Amino acid sequence: MFNDDGVENMSIQLFMPTFHVEECLVEIKECLERGWTGLGYKTVQFEDAWKQYTNLPHAHFINSATAGLHLAVKLLKETYHWEDGDEIISTPLTFISTNHAIAYENMRVVFADVDKYLCLDPKDIRRKITNKTKAVMFVGMGGNTGHYKDVVKLCKDHNLKLILDASHMSGTRLEGKIVGREADVVIYSFQAVKNLPTADSGMICFMDKKLDEKVRKYTWLGINKDTYSRTHNNGAYKWKYDVEYLGYKYHGNSIMASLGLVQLKYLDQDNAYRRQLANWYDEAFKYHKNLVGIVPVAKGCESSRHLYMIEVNNRDELLEALNKDDIYPGVHYRDNTEYAMYAYGKGTCPKAYMFSERVLSLPMHLKLTREDILHIANKVIQYASL
Ligand SMILES: Cc1ncc(COP(=O)(O)O)c(C=O)c1O
């Protein structure tokens, strides 16, 4: 890899965000000149742009996907009168936010196993349904849709709510359409290394208008009017708002939304380049299937390609060897039932455990070139065994 001054920089990181710096600065400058960096203004513009892009009916900009996942569970629990100890089926192969969101609300995470796409396996979801099951939490691993359509059907058939953790899925399409409308709520992450990077932010998209209205209050401490509309309503600061709920400070701000507005314009183009990088990896590994297994993309899925994942016999050794060559892949993820908090689920998802010992995510970001991919792939082939 080469830096902007043309100096060769041999270190190859898993992720490295690319910002359209000048355009981002123009948007941010507008906020600074107007004297408005908080909730409202650019956050509203970004919500509108996101709805238009995704074709989802509602979108609320928040400070992280973690906050959004929490409120997704909370608002569904309140609305449908779920009780403490009721169950949500989720995956052990995810970032811990996914499962903490369920636990925050005193609900029980019931782990179901994954399929070859590393997404929840509908067959195992079915086995794990009890009379306490209220919802399924589906994670689109690395941008992959896995057996999403079957999961949607299963939820309908069993009258379960579907929460889609789309943290990796900004821009993912299934059969030509952005996924999401089939779920009850979709949560995106725009954290620093995601496909649509800001610094930290996210979006929560309920399909139900009432829940969208409610979540806006919940992300602003339960207050029933946002500061922007209070300040800009006839110039008078309307301090006599009401507080309807015990809410949180989870809303997004106009600086993050400025970055989001710019990065969104490039999302499809960026994801197309990520798919190109993935194709170069695929080609490089084509004749080495005895050494390197490739985690496949589901049929009909145009993945955002947040991740490119392989499977090998000697993952830890391979990781160490690559690090010595200044290549820094990642692991997505450690089986969550290996963590003390979720150890009660240990042994219930053997495939997830097996993958968590064998998978490796190779560098995947927009600064990589074909030469970089071939270099990484050659090193993987040199050290891998399957
Ligand atoms: C699958 C998954 N869910 C949730 C999150 C949490 O996202 P955020 O950092 O925006 O809270 C992440 C972030 O890494 C993630 O990968």
The ligand as an SDF file (V2000), in Angstrom:
LIG
                    3D

 16 16  0  0  0  0  0  0  0  0999 V2000
  -23.1310   -6.9410   14.3060 C   0  0  0  0  0  0  0  0  0  0  0  0
  -22.9600   -5.6710   15.0790 C   0  0  0  0  0  0  0  0  0  0  0  0
  -23.9850   -5.2320   15.8540 N   0  0  0  0  0  0  0  0  0  0  0  0
  -23.9040   -4.0800   16.5500 C   0  0  0  0  0  0  0  0  0  0  0  0
  -22.7650   -3.3080   16.5090 C   0  0  0  0  0  0  0  0  0  0  0  0
  -22.7040   -2.0500   17.3330 C   0  0  0  0  0  0  0  0  0  0  0  0
  -22.5600   -0.9220   16.5300 O   0  0  0  0  0  0  0  0  0  0  0  0
  -22.2020    0.4950   17.1720 P   0  0  0  0  0  0  0  0  0  0  0  0
  -20.7190    0.5350   17.3440 O   0  0  0  0  0  0  0  0  0  0  0  0
  -22.6830    1.4910   16.1440 O   0  0  0  0  0  0  0  0  0  0  0  0
  -22.9080    0.6080   18.4520 O   0  0  0  0  0  0  0  0  0  0  0  0
  -21.6830   -3.7080   15.7230 C   0  0  0  0  0  0  0  0  0  0  0  0
  -20.4500   -2.8950   15.6740 C   0  0  0  0  0  0  0  0  0  0  0  0
  -19.3600   -3.3410   15.5410 O   0  0  0  0  0  0  0  0  0  0  0  0
  -21.7820   -4.9100   14.9890 C   0  0  0  0  0  0  0  0  0  0  0  0
  -20.7560   -5.3460   14.2350 O   0  0  0  0  0  0  0  0  0  0  0  0
  1  2  1  0
  2  3  1  0
  2 15  2  0
  3  4  2  0
  4  5  1  0
  5  6  1  0
  5 12  2  0
  6  7  1  0
  7  8  1  0
  8  9  2  0
  8 10  1  0
  8 11  1  0
 12 13  1  0
 12 15  1  0
 13 14  2  0
 15 16  1  0
M  END
$$$$
